[in-house]
Amino acid sequence: MPSRTIKTPIGYRANVPGALPPQLELTPSLLRTLSDADRLVGRLAGVGGQLPNPHVLIRPFVRREAVLSSRIEGTQATLGELLAAEAGAAVDRSPDDLREVGNYVTALEYGTRRLKKLPLSLRLVRELHRKLMTKVRGDHATPGEFRRTQNWIGPPGSTIDNATYVPPPPDTMRECLNDWERFLHDRSQPPLVQIAMAHYQFEAIHPFLDGNGRVGRLLITLFLIERGILPTPLLYLSAYFESTRRDYYAHLRGVTEHDAWSDWIEYFLTGIARQSEDAIGRADRILKLLAGWRSQTVGAGSRVPSLLIEMLAENPYCTTKGAAEHTGVAFATAQRAVEALVKSKILTEVTGGKRDRVYCAKGLLEILE
């Protein structure tokens, strides 16, 4: 059943998405796109399964996604600023922006762990929202609670009467959410098609007063992990949605207004394929770079430089204090190892000061950014 518009007792009109799954025409173009997406996400899963240390790629990739997903909502923090702040550097960026991005990292890592005990569900959705929205702009929007009042989407200053989109009223919303949760547990659909449908539906229901977009993007990654399509969280669509923002919203509207499911799903699957290919390419370049750096430290007379390279794989920024703590060596020993990596042009000092220096493995950061 397609989406329908209802008139509420108060007089405004709201949209109620149709039940999932919709009637879907599997066009030759859609089937080709699904085949490409399946093949490339399978290749990415192979890369993830072969990592000797999964944290080598997962940690920086998670942070890259956090920055890009938050940017869609207007946050300005960069990946370099987030990584530098986590390494202990002073960063000239609003603490609110950094906290919003940090909350996204926390929520994604929490969700990945939580899937070991709890399936994707409304309960987990609320828990993710609480992690995302606590102590940030929008925390007035009842973190972890579905809305009890009407919301709407539109330009700043718009009202419910001239909004771009009005999601279901709260009483209807709960029924829509229950149907959505049941659909998540359905195993009759191709998984990549299913998450494309589920993503649209979640955004159409818009169950929170704020944070719906970020939760919706988190759920894509968590669904792929829960279904065993990816062993680790390596695939994210925020970069694709951000770079094709106009198309993203146009295709969402197309489903709402014209029941154009095939167009939406083909767009979504194109993003899966494109971002899988992008992640494979970045992973390959990072692993080759790290291997080259390791070969440079062979015969250094100390294993500390090679330990620092493993640390840089998780965060290309470091301080001598952080290096000493991570490797369990004395400060002076860590300083000698850092200086050795500077001499090898693996690290560059980026603060210009004589104290509290911060170093960056710029070659690694360039691949991530």
C-alpha positions in Angstrom: 0.0 0.0 0.0 1.5 3.4 -0.9 1.9 6.4 1.4 -1.3 8.3 2.2 -2.0 11.7 3.5 -4.4 12.0 6.5 -6.1 15.0 8.0 -5.7 15.2 11.7 -8.4 16.2 14.2 -6.5 19.5 14.7 -6.7 20.2 11.0 -3.2 19.8 9.6 -2.3 17.1 7.1 0.3 14.4 7.8 1.9 11.6 5.8 1.6 8.0 6.8 4.0 5.6 4.9 2.5 2.4 3.5 3.2 -1.0 5.0 6.4 -2.8 4.0 7.3 -4.5 1.8 5.8 -2.6 -1.1 5.1 -4.1 -4.5 8.4 -3.8 -6.3 9.2 -4.0 -10.0 12.5 -5.8 -10.4 13.7 -4.0 -13.6 16.8 -5.2 -15.4 18.6 -2.0 -14.3 17.6 -2.6 -10.7 18.8 -6.3 -10.9 22.2 -5.2 -12.3 22.6 -2.6 -9.6 21.7 -5.2 -6.9 24.2 -7.7 -8.4 27.0 -5.0 -8.4 26.2 -4.0 -4.8 26.2 -7.7 -3.6 29.5 -8.4 -5.4 31.3 -5.3 -4.0 30.0 -5.6 -0.5 31.1 -9.2 -0.6 34.6 -8.1 -1.6 34.6 -5.6 1.3 33.6 -8.3 3.7 36.6 -10.4 2.5 38.9 -7.5 3.2 37.4 -7.1 6.7 37.7 -10.8 7.4 41.4 -10.8 6.5 42.6 -8.0 8.7 45.2 -9.2 11.2 44.0 -6.5 13.6 40.5 -5.3 12.8 41.1 -2.0 14.8 43.6 -1.1 12.1 40.8 0.1 9.9 37.6 0.1 11.9 38.6 2.8 14.4 39.5 5.5 11.8 36.7 4.5 9.5 34.1 4.8 12.3 35.4 8.3 13.0 35.3 9.3 9.3 31.7 8.2 9.2 30.9 10.1 12.4 32.3 13.3 10.9 30.4 12.9 7.6 27.1 11.9 9.1 27.3 14.8 11.6 28.2 17.2 8.7 24.9 16.4 7.0 23.2 17.8 10.2 25.4 21.0 10.1 28.2 20.1 12.3 31.5 21.5 11.1 34.2 19.4 12.8 36.7 17.7 10.5 38.2 14.3 10.8 41.6 15.7 11.5 40.2 17.8 14.4 38.4 14.8 15.9 41.4 12.6 15.7 43.7 15.3 17.0 41.4 16.0 20.0 41.3 12.3 20.8 45.1 12.2 20.8 45.1 15.0 23.4 45.8 18.0 21.2 44.2 21.4 21.7 41.7 21.9 18.8 40.2 25.2 17.6 36.7 23.9 17.2 33.5 24.2 19.1 33.3 21.6 21.9 29.7 21.1 21.0 30.6 20.1 17.4 33.3 17.7 18.7 30.9 16.2 21.3 28.2 15.6 18.6 30.7 13.7 16.4 32.1 11.9 19.5 28.5 10.8 20.4 28.1 9.3 17.0 31.3 7.3 17.5 30.0 6.2 20.9 26.6 5.2 19.5 28.0 3.2 16.6 30.5 1.3 18.8 27.8 0.7 21.4 25.4 -0.6 18.8 28.0 -3.0 17.4 28.6 -4.5 20.9 24.9 -4.5 21.7 24.0 -6.6 18.7 25.7 -9.6 20.4 22.8 -9.6 22.9 20.0 -7.7 21.3 18.6 -7.7 17.8 17.9 -4.6 15.8 14.7 -3.4 17.5 12.8 -0.4 18.7 14.5 -0.9 22.1 18.0 -0.7 20.5 16.9 2.3 18.4 16.0 4.2 21.5 19.3 3.2 23.2 21.2 4.5 20.1 19.3 7.8 20.2 20.1 8.3 23.9 23.8 7.8 23.2 23.7 10.3 20.2 21.7 13.1 21.8 22.9 13.3 25.4 24.6 16.6 26.3 24.5 18.0 22.7 22.4 20.5 20.8 19.0 18.9 20.6 19.3 17.1 24.0 16.0 18.9 24.9 14.5 16.5 22.4 14.1 13.7 25.0 17.1 11.5 24.3 16.1 7.9 24.0 12.3 8.6 23.8 10.0 8.5 20.8 8.2 11.8 20.2 4.9 12.4 21.8 4.2 15.6 19.8 4.0 16.3 16.1 7.2 17.3 14.2 7.8 18.4 10.6 10.5 19.0 8.1 11.1 22.3 6.3 13.3 25.4 5.9 14.1 27.4 9.0 11.0 29.3 10.1 8.5 27.0 8.4 5.3 26.0 10.1 3.4 22.7 10.0 1.1 24.3 7.4 3.9 25.0 4.9 6.3 22.3 5.9 8.1 20.2 3.2 7.1 17.0 4.9 4.9 16.2 8.0 5.4 12.6 9.3 2.7 10.5 11.0 1.0 11.9 14.1 2.2 10.4 17.4 -0.7 8.0 17.8 -0.3 6.7 14.2 3.5 6.7 14.5 3.6 4.0 17.1 1.7 1.6 14.8 4.1 2.4 12.0 7.1 1.7 14.2 5.7 -1.6 15.2 5.2 -2.6 11.6 8.7 -1.3 10.8 10.2 -3.5 13.6 8.4 -6.6 12.3 9.8 -5.9 8.8 13.3 -5.7 10.1 13.0 -9.3 11.3 11.6 -10.5 7.9 14.0 -12.8 6.0 12.1 -13.0 2.7 13.7 -10.0 1.0 17.3 -9.6 -0.4 19.1 -8.0 2.6 20.4 -5.0 0.7 16.9 -4.3 -0.8 15.4 -4.7 2.7 17.7 -2.2 4.3 17.0 0.3 1.5 13.3 -0.1 2.2 13.8 0.1 6.0 15.9 3.2 5.7 13.2 5.1 3.8 10.5 4.0 6.2 12.4 5.1 9.3 13.0 8.5 7.8 9.4 8.8 6.7 8.2 7.9 10.2 10.7 10.4 11.8 10.1 9.0 15.3 12.3 11.4 17.2 12.1 15.2 17.7 15.7 15.4 16.6 18.5 13.0 15.4 16.4 10.9 13.0 18.9 11.2 10.2 21.9 10.1 12.3 20.0 7.2 13.8 18.8 6.2 10.3 22.3 6.1 8.9 23.6 4.2 12.0 21.0 1.5 11.4 22.3 0.8 7.9 25.7 -0.3 9.2 24.2 -2.2 12.1 21.8 -4.1 9.9 24.7 -5.3 7.6 26.6 -6.5 10.7 23.5 -8.2 12.2 22.8 -10.1 9.0 26.4 -11.2 8.7 26.9 -9.4 5.4 29.9 -7.5 6.9 32.0 -8.9 9.8 33.0 -5.4 11.0 31.6 -1.9 10.5 33.5 -0.9 7.4 30.7 0.4 5.1 29.0 3.7 5.5 26.7 5.7 3.2 27.0 9.2 4.7 29.7 10.3 2.2 27.4 9.1 -0.6 24.3 10.8 0.8 26.3 14.0 1.4 27.8 14.1 -2.1 24.4 13.4 -3.7 22.3 15.2 -1.2 19.8 16.7 -3.7 19.2 13.2 -5.3 18.9 11.6 -1.8 16.0 13.9 -0.8 14.4 13.8 -4.3 14.3 10.0 -4.2 12.8 10.0 -0.7 10.1 12.4 -2.0 9.6 10.1 -5.0 8.6 7.2 -2.8 6.3 9.4 -0.7 4.6 11.2 -3.6 4.8 8.7 -6.4 5.5 5.3 -4.8 8.8 5.3 -6.8 10.4 2.4 -4.9 12.5 1.1 -7.8 14.2 4.4 -8.3 14.9 4.8 -4.6 16.3 1.3 -4.2 18.5 1.6 -7.3 19.9 4.9 -5.9 20.5 3.3 -2.5 22.2 0.2 -4.0 24.4 2.4 -6.2 25.6 4.0 -2.9 26.3 0.6 -1.4 28.4 -0.4 -4.4 30.2 3.0 -4.6 31.0 3.1 -0.9 32.1 -0.5 -0.8 34.5 0.2 -3.7 35.7 3.3 -1.9 36.3 1.5 1.4 38.2 -1.4 -0.4 40.4 1.2 -2.1 41.2 3.1 1.1 41.8 -0.1 3.0 44.2 -1.4 0.4 46.1 1.9 0.3 46.3 2.1 4.2 47.5 -1.5 4.5 50.2 -0.9 1.9 51.3 2.3 3.6 51.5 0.6 7.0 53.5 -2.3 5.5 56.0 0.1 4.0 56.4 1.9 7.3 56.9 -1.3 9.1 59.7 -2.3 6.7 61.4 1.1 7.5 61.6 0.3 11.2 63.1 -3.2 10.7 66.5 -3.3 12.3 65.9 -0.1 14.3 67.3 -1.8 17.4 64.0 -1.2 19.2 60.5 -2.5 18.7 59.0 0.7 20.0 58.8 2.4 16.6 56.9 -0.6 15.1 54.5 -0.4 18.1 54.0 3.2 17.4 53.1 2.4 13.8 50.3 0.1 15.0 49.1 2.9 17.3 49.1 5.3 14.3 46.9 2.9 12.4 44.2 3.6 14.9 44.8 7.4 15.0 47.4 9.1 12.8 47.8 11.8 15.5 50.0 11.2 18.6 51.8 12.8 21.4 55.0 11.5 23.1 53.0 11.1 26.4 50.3 9.1 24.5 53.0 7.0 22.8 54.6 6.2 26.1 51.3 5.2 27.7 50.3 3.1 24.6 53.6 1.2 24.4 54.3 1.0 28.1 57.7 2.5 27.9 59.4 5.4 29.6 58.8 8.9 28.2 62.4 9.3 27.0 62.2 6.0 25.1 58.9 7.0 23.5 60.5 10.3 22.5 63.4 8.6 20.8 60.9 6.4 18.9 58.8 9.4 17.8 62.0 11.2 16.7 63.0 8.2 14.6 59.6 8.2 12.9 60.0 12.0 12.2 63.4 11.3 10.7 61.9 8.6 8.5 59.2 11.1 7.4 56.5 9.0 8.8 55.5 11.6 11.4 55.4 15.4 11.1 55.3 17.7 14.1 52.2 19.9 13.5 52.0 22.3 16.5 55.3 24.2 16.0 55.8 24.5 19.8 58.6 23.3 22.0 56.3 21.7 24.6 53.2 19.5 24.3 54.0 18.7 20.7 51.6 16.8 18.5 52.6 14.7 15.6 50.7 13.5 12.6 51.2 10.7 10.1 50.0 12.8 7.3 50.2 10.1 4.6 47.6 8.1 6.6 45.4 11.1 7.3 45.3 12.0 3.6 44.0 8.5 2.7 41.3 8.8 5.3 40.2 12.3 4.4 
